[in-house]
């Protein structure tokens, strides 16, 4: 079975969300209910996963090599 492709976003703004850094890359964890409500689940600078407005971020595509490096440093998928 192949591993599910990870999704990444870049933070465009944080509007007083002190645990997000603008211009930083974040992995998005699956959360269909949150997505339906306009939110994304990401692990922020606190090290915990939280919901943030989706418009704080822009989706980006990363190469397989970059994905491999990011996956090696990322917390376990939720």
Secondary structure, 3 states (H helix, E strand, C coil): CCCCCCEEEEECCCCCCCCCCCCCEEEEECCHHHHHCCEEEEECCCCCEEEEEHHHEEEECCCHHHHHHHHHHCCCCC
